[in-house]
Amino acid sequence: MKKVIINPEKNNIKGEIVIPPSKSYAHRAIICASLAKGRSIITNIDYSVDINSTIEIMTKMGAKIEKDRSTLIIDGTDNINITDIDLNCNESGSTIRFLIPLALARYNKARFLGKGKLVTRPLDVYYKIFEKQGIKYETDNNKLPLLVEGVLKPDTFVIPGNISSQFISGLMFTAPLLDGDSIIKIEGNLESKAYVDLTLDMLNRFGITVENKDYQEFIIKGNQKYVAQDYRVEGDFSQAAFWVVAGLIGKNSITLKGMNINSLQGDKAILDIAQNMGGKLDIKEEEIVVYPSKTKGIEIDVSQCPDIGPILSVLGSVSEGETNIVNAERLRIKECDRITASVSELKKVGANIEEVGDSIKILGVDRLKGNKTDSWNDHRIAMSLAISSLRMDGELEINNSECIRKSYPSFWKEFAKIGGDVNECELG
C-alpha cells in the first residue's frame, strides 16, 4: 500500500499536458477489433489495469493481440471459443458487463472473477435474462465469481433505463453475432445516453448496424460480421476534467492536448459546466486552454456524466456560493460510494459539504486545509483530492494512492511533471 504527500506551498502547476486516451473508447475498440476477422491496429492505448483486463479476456475468447508500446495489433475472430474459463475482470465494471453476454454468443462455459467493489456490483439484469433463457449460472450469494454456461439466444431484451448503460452495450456487442434478430427495449428514460452513443459509434466503425428508435428501442439484425478497422483512440474527457479543474482553481493556465472537441463522450460536459460556473476556457480545434477563474456555484445534473462527480465536488468546494450536484445516485455503485467518499474526504480538508439524499450540497469556501485523507481505493477520489491541493494550505496526505493504476497509471508522474509537489511512499 502506498500514500502520496503533497506540499501545496510548492505546487506550481502550469503548462501543457497530453490527456490520456479514452478508456471508454479503448474498451469498445478492443472488443470490436477482437470480433472482426482480419487485422485491426488500435493506436493511442494506455495500459491501465481496466484496459489490460479487457485485452486479456479477449485473447481467451480467441483473438490474437500484440502490444507494441501504445499500439495494439489485433487479429480478430468471428468464432468465440473460450480457451481458459477463468476470466479475471479485476475491478473493471465495463469489462465484466460488456463481456458476460459475449461469452455466451456461442455455447461456452466461463467463470468471471473480480476484486474490490466489483465483487458485489449488481448483475441482476443479466441474471433475469439467464433465467428467462435457461442459461445456467452460479454465484456466491449474488457475488463474484460468476459461472455461466450456455448460449444466448436472439430475444427482446427489456432493460431498465435507470441502470448502468454497460448492460445495454454488452448486449449490443453480442446481439449482431446471434442467429436471429434481437430488440433491446428500454423501460423509462435512458440515463447515460452518451455511453450508448459511444458503443453505437464504435459498432458502426466496425461494420455493425443497429437501428436506434429514439433510445427506446434498438433493433439489431443477427448474423452480422464485424469488419477489421484501424482506429486511433481520442483523449479522455473524464481524465481531462481533473486538469480543467486544476486550471480553474490553480494559479496558472493549463493547456490540454489530444482532445477531440467534437467528441461524443458524455464527460465533455465538463467544458460547459466549467463555463457556466464562470470559468474562462479557450476551446480550439486541437487543444483547450484553461485559465484561473473565480467560479460560482450552480446546480449540476450528473445523470449523464457520473464519472466527473468527484472532481465537480472539488470545484464546488472552492466556488463562490452554493453548488448542488443532483441526480447522482449512480455514484453510489462505482468503485466506492462516491457520494459518501467525496463528502467524507473533502470535509477532512475543510470543505462545507454534505449529502442530501442522492445529491451533494456544497457551500463554497475560499481555501481548503491540508489533512490526512484516503482514496477509498477509488482512482477518481484519489485524483480529485490531489487537484484539491491547488487551493489548499498545509500538507495533504492521500492513502491508497496506487489505485490510480486502474485508469490513469501516469497521473502522479504527470502531476509532478507540470509542477505539482508530490512524493509517493510505502505504507507499513
N, C-alpha and C positions, 0 to 999 in steps of 0.2 A: 504494500500500500504506500502511496506517495502523497505528499502535500506540496502546494506551492505557497511561497510567501512573496507578496507584492508590496513594495515600498512606494506608495503614491507620490511622495515628495520627489522621487527620482524619475517618475514616469514622464516621458516627453514624446508621446505618441504622435507621429506625423508622417506624411509621405505617401507612398504608393503601396498597395497590396493587391496581389493577384488572388482573386476569390477562387476557392477550390471548386471542382466540378460538382454539378448537382447530383446528390445521392439518389434522389427520386428518379431522375432520368437514367442514371447509370444502371440501377437495378433493372429498369424496364428494357434498356438496350441490351444488356447481357442476356436476359431471358429470351427476348425476341431473336437475337442472333443465334442463340443456342438451339432454337427450334427451327432455324432456316437451314435447309440442306445447302451446303456450299460454304464458302469462306466469307466472313464479315470481319472488318477491322474497326474496333471501337477505340477511339483516341480520347485523351484527357481524362484518364481514370485516376482516382485517388484511392489507394488500397486501405480503406478503413475496415474495421472488423466486420461491419454490416455487409459491405460490398464483397469482402473475401468469403463470407458465409454463402452468399448467392452464387459466387463463382464455383465454390467447392461443390455445392449441391447440383448445379447444372452439369458439372463433369460427371457426377454419379448418375445423372439421368442420361448420359450418353454423349454429351458434347465434348469436343477436344478444345481446350482453352490454354493458350500460351501467353504468359505475361512477359512483356518487353517494356521495362520502365513504366511509363504511364499509358501504354497501349496494350490492348488485348487482341490477339489473333484467334478468332473463334471459328472452328469447323463444326457447324451445327448438325443436328439430326432431326429427321421428321418421324422418328420411331423411338419414343421414350422407353428405355429399358433400364430400370434401376439396378445398378451393379452392387451396391452396398446399401442395405436397408436403413442404416443409421444416418440420418440427415440432420446435422447439427446447425441450428439457426442462431446459436449463441443468444444475443439479446435483440435480434432484428425482427420486429413485427412485420415489416414489409416482406422479408424473406419467407417467413412461415405462412403468412396469409396469401401471398402470391403463389406459393409453390405446392400447398396442400392439394388443390384441385388438379394441378398439373401432374402430380404423382399418380393420379387416377385417370389420366387421359387414355391410357391403355391399362390392361389388367396388371396391377402391380401390388407389391406389399412394401410398406415403408414405415419407418419409425422416426417421428420428428422429435428432436431433442432441443433443449434450450436452457438458458440460465438466467439468473436475476429475475426481474419482474416479468419477463416473457413467460416464465413457467406458469403464471397464474392469469395472464391476459386472456380475455374471453375469446372462444372459438365457437360459440353456440350456433352461429349462423350455419357453419359447416355441419355441425352435429345434426341439425334438423334436416339438412339435405341428405346426409348419410342414412338417417332413419327412414326417410321417405323412399330412398332408392335401394335400401337393403345393403348398403355398403358396411362391412364390418369395421368397427373401430373400438379401441380400448384406451382409456385414460386413467390416470391416478387421481380419482375424485375430481375430474374436470381440470386436472393439472397435467403438464407435460411430465413424462413423454407421452406422445400420442401415436398409437399404432393404427394404421389404416390398411385395409386390404379390399380390393375390388376394382370396379371400373365405373367412372362417372358416365351417366347416360344423358343424351340430349333431353332438355326439360324446360319448363317455365320456372325459373328460379325467382322466388319472391323475397326481396331483401329490404329491410327497413332502411329508410333514408337517413336516419339519425345515428347510424353506427359507422364504424370505420369504412371508408371507401376502399380499403385494401381488399375486402371480401369481394367487392364488385370487380376490381381489377383482376383478382385471381381467377374468377370465372371468365372474364373477358379473354385472358391469355389462353384458357383451356377450351372454351366452347368452340372455337373455329376448328379444332382438331377432332371433334366428336363426329360420329357417323350419323348426322342428322342436325336439324336446325334447333336453336335454343332462343329463349327470350329471358332477359333479366328485367324483372318488373320491380319498380321502386315504390315502396309504401311511404307516403308522406313526402315531404320536401327532402331533396338530396343535399346533405352537407358535404363540404369538401369537393364541390364540383371540379375545382381546378385540378385535383389529383386524378379524377376520372379523365379530364381533358388530356393530361399528360399520357395516360395509358392509351387513349384513342389516337393521339398524335403518333405515339411510337408504333402502335399496331399498323397504322396507315403507312408509315415509312417502310415497314417490313412486309407490305403487301396484303394485310388483313383488312377486310371490310366489316364495319359494324354500323348498323343504322341506328342513329340516335333520335328518338322521338321525344324531344324536349325534356330529356333527363328523367323521364317517367318510365320509358321502356327502351331497351336496347335489343335489337333484333340481330342475331348472329347466325349466319349460314354455317352449316357444318362442312367438313371435308375441304376446308381451305388449306392453302400452303403458305407458310412463311417464306419470304424471298430474302436471300442474303443481301446485306447492305453495309456500306461503310458509314460511320456516324461519329461526329465529334460531340462530346458531352459539354453542354454550356455551363456557365458559372451558377452556383447555388445561391438563390436569394435567401434561403433560411440561414445560411452562414454569412452572407453579406450583411444581414440585419445586425449582427454584432458590431461590424465595422461602421455601419451607418450610425448607430447609436454612439459609438466611440467618437465619431467625427462631430456629432451634435453636442455631446456633453464635455468633450475634452477641450484642450487649449488651441489645437491646431487643426487645419484641414486634413482630410484623408481622401485619397483618390483610389477608387475601386476599379480594378481592371478585370477583363474577362467576362463581362456581363452581357447578356442579350436583353436589351431594353424592350424588345417585343415578345419576351418570354410568356409562356402560358402558366408559369409557376404561380400558384396562389400566394406564396410568400413575397411576391413582388409588391404586394400591398404595403410593405414596409415603406416604400417610397412615398405613396400617397399619405400614409399615416404621419410620417415624419413632416411632410409639408403642411398637412392640416394642423399639426401642433406648432407650426411656426418655424420649422426647420428650413434652413437655406441649403438647397441642393442644386447643383448644376448637372443636369442629366444629358449626356451626349450619346452619340451612336455607339461608341466603343468603351466609354468609361463614365463613372459617376463621381463627381467631386462633392464631398460633404463638408460644410463649414460649421464652426462652433456657433451655436444659436441659443437664444433664450426661448425655450419651448414652453407651451402652455397645455394644461390638461384638457382632454376631451373624452368622449365615450368611444371605446374601440370594440367593435364586434369581431371576435376571433374565430367564429364558427367556420370560416373558410380558410383560415391561416393559423391553426392552433400551435404550430411549432414555434412561432415567434412570440408566443405569450410571455415566456420568462424574460426575454430581453425587453419587451414592451413594459414589463413591470419595473425594470430598472429605469427606463426612460421616464415613466410616470412618476417615479420616486423623486426625481430631481427636476420636474417640470412645475411651473407655477400653477397653483390652483388644484382642482380635483380631476383625477383620471379614473375612469371606470372601465375595466376590461370585462366585457359581458359575453354571454353565450360560450363560456369557457369550459363546459362540463367535460369535454373530451380531453382536457389537460390532465384530468384525474387518472386516466388509464394509459399513460405513457410509461417511460422508463421508471418514473416515480409519479406520485401525485404532484403534478407541477404547480397546482394552485397552492396547496399546503406548503410545499417546499419553497416556492418563491416568497411567500408571505413570511415563513419562519426565518429564512436566512436574511432577507432584506430587513426584517425587524432588528436582527442582531447588529446590523450596521447603521441603525438609526433611521430607517425609513418609517414613515407614518402610513402603514399599510395593513389591510385586514381582509379576511374572507367574508363575503356576503353571499351565502348560498354557493352557486357555481360561478360567482363573479369575484373580481378583486377590486376593492375600493382603495384609492391612494390619494393622500393629501401631500402635495409636493413639499420638499424641504430643499434648502439651497445646497447643503453639504451633508455627506454621509460620514460615518466614523468607522475606522478600522476595527476589526474584531476577528475572532476565530469562527470560521464557518465550515459547512460541509456541503459537498456536491450532491448528496443523496445518491451517489453513483449514477448521476444523470449528466451527460455531456452538456446539455443546454443550460442546466443550472450552473455548472462549473464555469462555462464561458461567460454567462451573464454576470456572475459575481466578479469575474476578472474585469469586465468592462465597467462595472460599478465603481471600481477603484479610481477611475479617472475623475470622479467628483468626490474624493474621499480624503479625510485627514487621518493619519495613523495607519499602521501596518495591517494589511489584510492577509489572513491565512485561510487557504481553501484545502480541506482534507479530501482524500479520494480524488485527487486531481487527474489521475491517469485515465479516467473514464472518457476523456475527450477522444481517445482512440476509436471509439465507436463510430464517429462520423467525421472528425477533423483532427487526424493524428498530429498534424504540424502546428496546431493552434498556439501552443506555448512558445514554439520557436518563432512563429510569425509575430506574436505579441512582443517578444523581445527584439526581433529584427527591426520593427518600426518604432522602437523607443520605450517599450514597457520594461519596468524593472521587476523581473520575475526570477525567482530561484526555486528550483524543484529539488526536494529532498525526500529520502526514505523515512517512513514512519516505523516505529517498533524495532 
